[in-house]
Amino acid sequence: MGKNKENFKNLQDIVFQAGALELEKKYSQAIQLLEGATTKYPLDAEAFPILGRLYLIEGQPRKAEDRLYKALKEEPENPDLYLQLAIVLFSLKDHKKTVEVTSKGIEKGAGILPEEKLLHLYQLKANSLKETKNIKGAESTFKAALALTKNKGSIYVDLGRLYEVVGDLSKSEKYFEKALKDSVIDSGVYADKGRVLLRLGKLNDAIKTLSLALEKGDQSLDTLINLARAYEESGQDKEAEEILSSLKGRGSETIEYYSLLSDIYKKRGDYRRGVEALKEAIKIAPDRAFLYGDL
């Protein structure tokens, strides 16, 4: 009994020291310290969850996965461990395992985990189901998550993206709008909604929404190209070309960039430059059959 108490105290001291090293961002030193403890003391369940987190920070998700599975062997009823492991598995794109682990975490964590962590489990599960093309499973999981919380914004965003993937653009638009009304003001949500509006042909609304995304800090290539496309399709070629000109030489020339530039030139009657732009797109993606039809 005395030996166990001594081991426990020694391990607690090591865990405390590792925590201090983590605060100083000395992750590799913290890992080295804890790995040594796991070989020396039998009470290594204390160290494995921390090791999982540290290995993930250090960009070693496979080692994080291994340590967290070991932690679960010691504490199979701990829902926090299922969440940590699910985050690692999702980062590894192992969606089948993510679904299994999140399902267990939801079961163990109901009534125990704080709402934020439980929602995270639901969202990881639903997004993994989406990645495995189980759309109905993803939809029902997201909707189950909605019933758990008053702060529904991030789940509305997930549903908006889900419905966009399956081509139900009207539902997608509706959920992005709900997200924005629920105080989710991330610029990426405006970009998502603007992209859907563009696909729906609601060009004026798309221009307004994508412009808002830019104002709120989303300067991503996709958002700029989508805004340029919305201008072009609404007949505002000058504005579209200004955006494309601002991107030239910045390493931003993509299939979408050259395809849009080609459309603008052809509308002007400058077919030679239109074809040249299209050929640049084909160089980037020679397997895209639809590009050849416009040559």
C-alpha positions in Angstrom: 0.0 0.0 0.0 2.8 2.4 0.9 4.6 1.7 -2.4 1.4 2.5 -4.3 1.0 5.8 -2.4 4.7 6.6 -3.2 4.2 5.8 -6.8 1.1 7.9 -7.0 2.8 10.9 -5.4 5.9 10.5 -7.7 3.6 10.3 -10.8 1.6 13.3 -9.7 4.8 15.3 -9.3 5.9 14.3 -12.9 2.5 15.2 -14.3 2.7 18.6 -12.6 6.2 19.2 -14.0 4.9 18.1 -17.5 2.1 20.6 -17.2 4.5 23.4 -16.4 6.6 22.4 -19.5 3.5 22.4 -21.6 2.6 25.9 -20.5 6.1 27.0 -21.6 5.4 25.2 -24.9 8.3 22.8 -24.3 6.2 20.0 -25.6 9.0 17.6 -26.5 10.5 17.8 -23.0 7.0 17.2 -21.5 6.6 14.1 -23.7 10.0 12.8 -22.8 9.2 13.2 -19.1 5.9 11.5 -19.3 7.1 8.7 -21.5 9.7 7.9 -18.9 7.0 7.9 -16.2 4.9 5.4 -18.1 7.7 2.8 -18.1 8.5 3.4 -14.4 5.2 3.6 -12.7 2.1 1.3 -13.0 -0.3 4.1 -12.6 0.3 5.3 -16.1 -3.3 6.1 -16.9 -2.5 9.5 -15.4 0.0 10.3 -18.1 -1.5 8.8 -21.3 -4.3 11.4 -21.9 -1.8 14.2 -21.5 0.6 12.4 -23.9 -2.2 12.1 -26.4 -2.8 15.8 -26.4 0.9 16.6 -26.5 1.6 14.3 -29.4 -1.3 15.9 -31.3 0.2 19.3 -30.7 3.5 18.1 -31.9 2.0 16.8 -35.2 2.3 13.1 -34.3 -1.4 11.9 -34.4 -0.6 8.2 -34.7 1.3 8.3 -31.4 -1.5 10.4 -29.9 -4.0 7.7 -31.0 -1.9 4.9 -29.4 -1.6 6.7 -26.1 -5.3 7.5 -25.9 -6.3 4.0 -26.7 -4.1 2.9 -23.8 -5.7 5.5 -21.6 -9.1 4.1 -22.5 -8.1 0.6 -21.4 -7.4 2.0 -18.0 -10.5 4.3 -17.9 -13.2 2.9 -20.3 -15.9 5.0 -18.7 -14.2 8.4 -19.2 -16.1 10.3 -21.9 -13.4 13.0 -22.1 -11.0 10.4 -23.4 -13.4 9.4 -26.1 -13.6 13.0 -27.2 -9.8 13.4 -27.3 -9.5 10.2 -29.3 -12.2 11.2 -31.7 -10.5 14.5 -32.4 -7.3 12.6 -33.2 -9.1 10.0 -35.4 -10.9 12.8 -37.3 -7.7 14.6 -38.0 -6.4 11.3 -39.4 -9.5 11.0 -41.6 -10.2 7.6 -40.1 -14.0 8.3 -40.2 -15.2 4.8 -39.5 -13.3 4.7 -36.2 -14.4 8.3 -35.5 -18.0 7.2 -35.7 -17.4 4.2 -33.4 -15.6 6.3 -30.8 -18.0 9.2 -30.8 -20.9 6.9 -30.5 -19.4 5.4 -27.3 -18.4 8.9 -26.1 -22.0 10.2 -26.5 -23.3 7.1 -24.6 -20.8 7.5 -21.8 -21.0 11.3 -21.7 -24.8 11.9 -21.6 -25.6 13.8 -18.4 -21.9 13.9 -17.5 -20.0 16.0 -20.1 -20.6 19.7 -20.4 -22.8 20.7 -23.3 -19.9 22.1 -25.4 -18.0 18.8 -25.2 -21.1 16.6 -25.9 -21.9 18.8 -28.9 -18.4 18.4 -30.2 -18.8 14.6 -30.1 -22.1 14.9 -32.0 -20.5 17.2 -34.6 -17.4 14.9 -35.1 -19.7 11.9 -35.5 -22.0 13.7 -38.0 -19.1 15.1 -40.1 -17.5 11.6 -40.2 -20.8 10.2 -41.4 -21.0 12.8 -44.1 -17.4 11.9 -45.2 -18.4 8.3 -45.5 -21.5 9.4 -47.6 -24.0 8.4 -44.9 -26.0 11.5 -45.5 -29.1 10.4 -43.6 -27.0 9.4 -40.6 -25.2 12.7 -40.7 -28.5 14.7 -40.9 -30.1 12.8 -38.0 -27.0 13.3 -35.9 -26.8 17.0 -36.5 -30.6 17.3 -35.7 -30.1 15.3 -32.5 -27.4 17.8 -31.6 -29.8 20.7 -32.2 -32.1 19.4 -29.6 -29.3 19.6 -26.9 -28.5 23.3 -27.0 -29.8 26.8 -27.3 -26.6 27.9 -29.1 -27.4 26.3 -32.4 -25.3 28.4 -34.8 -22.4 26.1 -35.5 -24.8 23.2 -36.1 -26.8 25.3 -38.5 -23.6 25.9 -40.4 -22.8 22.2 -40.5 -26.3 21.5 -41.8 -26.0 24.2 -44.4 -22.7 22.6 -45.6 -24.3 19.1 -45.6 -27.3 20.1 -47.7 -24.9 21.9 -50.1 -23.0 18.7 -50.6 -26.1 16.8 -51.5 -27.3 19.5 -53.8 -30.3 20.7 -51.7 -29.4 24.3 -52.1 -32.6 25.8 -50.8 -32.2 24.0 -47.5 -28.5 24.9 -47.5 -29.4 28.6 -47.9 -32.0 28.4 -45.1 -29.6 26.9 -42.6 -26.8 29.4 -43.4 -29.3 32.2 -42.9 -30.4 30.7 -39.6 -26.7 30.5 -38.5 -26.2 34.2 -39.3 -29.4 35.1 -37.3 -28.1 33.0 -34.4 -25.1 35.4 -34.0 -22.7 33.2 -35.9 -20.8 36.1 -37.7 -17.7 34.3 -38.8 -16.8 35.6 -42.3 -16.7 32.0 -43.5 -20.4 31.6 -43.0 -21.0 34.7 -45.3 -18.7 33.0 -47.9 -20.6 29.7 -47.6 -24.0 31.4 -48.0 -22.7 33.6 -50.9 -21.4 30.5 -52.7 -24.8 28.8 -52.4 -26.7 32.0 -53.6 -24.4 32.0 -56.6 -25.2 28.4 -57.4 -28.9 29.2 -57.0 -28.6 32.1 -59.5 -29.5 34.8 -56.9 -26.7 36.9 -58.2 -27.4 40.3 -56.5 -27.8 38.5 -53.2 -24.6 36.5 -53.8 -22.6 39.7 -54.6 -23.9 41.4 -51.4 -23.1 38.4 -49.2 -19.7 37.6 -50.7 -18.8 41.3 -50.4 -19.7 41.1 -46.7 -17.5 38.1 -46.3 -14.6 40.1 -47.7 -15.4 43.1 -45.4 -15.4 40.7 -42.4 -11.9 39.4 -43.3 -12.4 36.5 -45.6 -9.8 37.2 -48.3 -9.6 33.6 -49.5 -9.2 32.8 -53.2 -12.4 30.8 -53.3 -14.4 33.8 -52.0 -12.8 36.3 -54.5 -13.3 33.9 -57.4 -16.9 33.3 -56.4 -17.5 37.1 -56.2 -15.9 37.6 -59.6 -18.1 34.9 -61.0 -21.2 36.5 -59.6 -20.2 39.8 -61.2 -19.6 38.1 -64.5 -22.9 36.2 -64.5 -24.8 39.4 -63.7 -23.2 41.2 -66.6 -20.7 43.3 -64.6 -17.6 42.1 -66.4 -15.5 45.1 -65.5 -15.8 44.4 -61.7 -15.1 40.7 -62.3 -12.0 41.5 -64.3 -10.7 43.9 -61.6 -10.8 41.1 -59.1 -9.0 38.7 -61.5 -6.4 41.4 -62.2 -5.8 41.8 -58.5 -5.1 38.1 -58.2 -2.7 37.8 -61.1 0.9 36.9 -60.2 0.0 36.0 -56.6 0.1 32.3 -57.2 -3.7 32.3 -57.3 -4.2 31.2 -60.9 -6.4 28.2 -60.8 -8.8 26.3 -63.0 -11.7 28.5 -61.8 -9.5 31.7 -62.4 -8.7 30.8 -66.0 -12.1 29.4 -66.8 -13.7 32.7 -65.7 -11.2 34.8 -67.5 -11.9 32.7 -70.7 -15.6 33.4 -70.3 -15.0 37.2 -70.0 -12.8 37.3 -73.1 -15.2 35.3 -75.2 -18.1 37.6 -74.2 -16.1 40.4 -75.5 -15.5 38.6 -78.8 -11.8 38.0 -78.0 -11.8 34.3 -78.7 -8.1 34.0 -79.1 -7.4 35.2 -75.6 -10.4 33.1 -74.4 -8.9 30.0 -75.8 -5.5 30.8 -74.4 -6.9 31.2 -70.9 -8.8 27.9 -71.3 -5.6 26.2 -72.3 -4.0 27.4 -69.1 -6.8 25.8 -67.2 -6.3 22.5 -69.0 -2.5 22.6 -68.1 -3.6 22.7 -64.5 -6.2 19.9 -64.8 -5.9 18.0 -68.0 -8.4 15.4 -66.7 -11.3 17.8 -66.6 -13.2 16.8 -69.6 -15.7 19.8 -69.5 -12.8 22.2 -70.3 -12.2 20.7 -73.7 -15.7 21.3 -74.9 -15.1 25.1 -75.0 -12.0 25.0 -77.2 
